[in-house]
């Protein structure tokens, strides 16, 4: 998984772009994501059906993986069964 690579869900419309990554398998809706969408969609695992939002960045707890959602969908992102969380915005410094 390299920066700039696009991944597509096998179970919903979700598409993400890799901002920062390593050699791990990203899952959406409980199924592995790949560069190409399969001909037939699988079913979403109810445990991973929280959805993704366009324009949001998703990260793992360690901050080693960062994905940008470029197309929203019904499945939620995970790595190894552990859900990714939306990245919090950094507060801007105040200008006096």
N, C-alpha and C positions, 0 to 999 in steps of 0.2 A: 504494500500500500504506500503510494508516493503522494506527496503534496500535489494538488491540482487534479488528482484522479477523481472521476465521478463514479459513484456507486448507486445502483438501483435496487429497490426492494423487490422481492419475489412474491410478496403477498398484498401490496398496496401501491399507491402512487408515489410514495416517498422517494426522493432522490437527494443525495448529499454529495458535497465536494469535500475532499480531504484537505484540511488546512495543515494539520500536523498528525503524523501517524507512524505506526510501526507495523511489523508483520503480524497483525492480528486479524481475526475474522469479525467483521462488524455484522450485527444481526438487526433486522427490523421486523417487528411483529413476530419474533421468535424464529425467523428463518434467515439464513446467511444472505448478505447482499452481494451483488456481483456487478461487473462492468456492463453486462447485458441483461435485459429483463427476459425472463423465461417466456415461452410461448403460452403456457398455462399458469395462472396464478394459484398459489397455495392458499391455505386458510390462516388467518391471523390467530395466534395464541392469545386467549383472553388476558393472560397475565402481562402481555406486552401490547396492549391496545389503547394506550393513552394518547397516541397521535404525536405528530411532529408539526412544527410551525415554520413557515417559510421565513427566511432571514435570521433565524435563531442559530446560535452556535451551541453544539453539544460537546461536553467533555467528560472524561472519566475522572474518578476520584483523585488519581495521582497527577492529572493534568498532562499526561503523555499523549493522549489522543484528542484531537479537536476536529469536529466535522461541522460544516455549514450546510443547513437545509436549503436546497434550491427549489424543491417542490414538496409541498406538504402532503401528508397522508395519514391514514388511520393507525398505522403501526408505530410503536415506540422503539427507539434505538437502544442497543445493548451490546456488550462484549462479554462473551463467556457466560451469558445468563445474568449479568449484572447491568442494570439499567444505566444509561448515560444521563447526565443531568444538564439542563440548560446553563450556559455560562452566564455568570452575573456581569453586568456592565460595570466598568471601572468608573468611579466618580471623577469628574473633571476638577482640576484645581480651580479655586476661586480666584478671580482677578479683582484686586482692590483698586 
